Amino acid sequence: MNKIDKKLDVSAKNGEKKYFNDWKLEVCALIGFCFSGAIFILSGIKHGDILTIIGSSVWIISCVTWMIPYRKYFSP
């Protein structure tokens, strides 16, 4: 049983190490989604479409909320 526990610990550590820097890619993608939301807001303003403006605002707020847990990587 002890051998199995050690093997699981090693595989978990390797898995964590393998995906440790994926948060950077995810934050970059979320920033891109925020930019696209801003473009849709500008388009909604230009065409007078309130639903586009509201939907894009919700999109941006959701993306920013999604980024909140990643602030731990930016702490000094």
N, C-alpha and C positions, 0 to 999 in steps of 0.2 A: 504494500500500500504506500509506503514511503517513496518508492521509486516513481509511482504514478504521480504523487503530489509534486515531486521535484520536476518531473517532466512537464506538468501543467504550468508550474511557475516559470520555467524557462521559456516555454512557448508563449506565455502571456507577456513576458518581458520583451521577447523578440517582436511580437505583434505591436506592442506599444512603440517600440523603437522604430519600426518600419513606417508607421503612420504619424510619427511625432511632429513632422513639419507640414502636415496637410492643412493645418489651420491657416497657414499663410495663403495657400491657394483658395481656400474657402472665403477668407476675408476679401481677397482681391475680386472674387466673383461677386460677392455681395456689394462691393463698391460699384462694380459694373452695373449691377441691377439697379442701384440707386441712381446712377447716371441715366440709365434708360428710363426710369420713372420720371426724372426731371425733364427729359426730352418729351415724354408723353404729356406732362403737365403743360409745357410750352405749346405743344400742339393743341391741347384742349383749350388753352387760353386764346390762341389764334383763331380757332374755329368756333369758339363759344360753347363748347361741349362740357357741361358741368359734371356729367358722369365720368368722363375721362379724367377730369381734374381730381374728383373725389377718389376714384379708383387708383390713380397713380399716387396720390398722397398716402392712401392706406398701404400701397405697395412699398413706398419708401419707409414709412413708419415700421412696417413689418421687418424690412431688411435691417434697419438700424437696431431694432429690438433683438433680432437674431445675432447681431454682432456683439451685443453686450457681454456675453460670457467670455469673449476673447480678450477683454480688457486686461485679464490677468497676465497675458503675455507682454503687455506694454508697460507694466508697473516697474518702477526703478528698483 
